[in-house]
Amino acid sequence: MNMMSRDFFHRDIQLFIDHRFDWDRYFSLRGGAADVAEEVETYRTILRTAGEVCEDIDGSARDHWHEEVRLEGAQVVVPPHIAAGYEKLRAAGLLCLTIGPAYGGYGLPALVNCAFIEMLSRADPSLMTIVGLQAGVAQDIEKYGSDELRRRYLPHFVSGELEGCMDLTEPQAGSDLGGILTRVTDENGRYFVDGGKIFITNGGAQVHLVLARDGATFEQSRGTTNGLSLVLCPVTLPDGRANGVRVSRVERKMGIHGSPTCVVEFEHAEAFLLGQRGGGFRAMLDLMNNARLGVSAQAIGIAEGAYRAAREYTAQRVQFGTPIIEQPLVKSMLTLMAINIQAARALLYRTCGLIDMTEALRRLLETDAVNGNRAALQAELEHNTQLIRFFTPLCKYY
């Protein structure tokens, strides 16, 4: 394998980190940084480390990509190379990178996290789905969870002791979430979930975020996205007792064999409310928007790996006395591959940069530190928000 195929934190990613984002303004909006160049170099160091770990993971994934998840009793068992890759990321401190320092994370910007997700997807797309969902679930807990839930769960997400999954889909409810019939019932201030979910990525995780219909308004809200609540449902309760959460099947798939896709059943499983009761649809959209960008990064990472494999092969394959990489039609195909990858990356990284700048603006506008230009900053925030809404589905589509 040549150096080109092994280079994970490559110059195309470095270009966006070094030259395509206004770090000075970003840190200015966030209250300033002692040394912006030093902060950015810290991000580069994290990504260099991530690239080295991804290079190590890549070799194992190439040899064992066909190995599948299995179900032993109610326990989901991932292939050994997936478990080993997860441990390498955990040992390097590369889990839940956007979670704040208060809970043990780095609090990295979305742009930097996106670069990591791209690299990991290139190394092992199956492992990326586990790690990406873990980070997304942690972000929702950080944003919508109570102080107690944040303190209880987030440090264990960052350390890798706990994994998470998002439980949305049901047999009659996929894109149409108004069809959700899983019920969450308030019993004297405690919440309990009953129902079943299908096609749950990483469904063997210890923490499930479940979108369920409020039992108090169940009949009135059926067929709509009203009355849906987002709840945190752990497999093991805080006091150590087993909760009513069970994986009854893992799906066999054509690809990403190391990523568990599960049927999950809830039987009077105790849960904890995230956000407002009946406001689960909006909280779910936050996680799904992050997942859309994660899928885009995953696709770019896979495409980058395919492009580099194609270049390596065509440089070695000789026909008519010349490596076929020099043949005009082959060279044209490779060039088109490179252009499409770079265009997709530019769109995705631009979107993530807008998310970072918008979050910095939002936090600033919530303070009293704005001196006379609040209206202009508010207009910029609204403009950025519209661009993010426009670009996000394009990233996924591209």
Protein Blocks (a to p, Z undefined) as FASTA:
>chain_A
ZZklmmmblfklmmmmmmmccfklmmmmnnpafblmlmmmmmmmmmmmmmmmmmmmmmmm
mmmmmpccddehjaccddfklmmmmmmmmmnopghklbcfknopaopafklmmmmmmmmm
mmommlmmmmmmmmmmmmmmmmmmcfklmmmmmmmmmnomaccdddfbdfklcklmmlpc
bdcddeehiacdedddehiehklbmbdcdddddfklmmmmgoiaghiacddddfbdfkop
acfbdcfbdcddfbhklbccdddddehiacddehjehilmmmmmmmmmmmmmmmmmmmmm
mmmmmmmmmmmmmmmmcgehiafklpmklmmmmmmmmmmmmmmmmmmmmmmmmmmmmmmm
mmmmmpckbghilmmmmmmmmmmmmmmmmmmmmmmmZZ
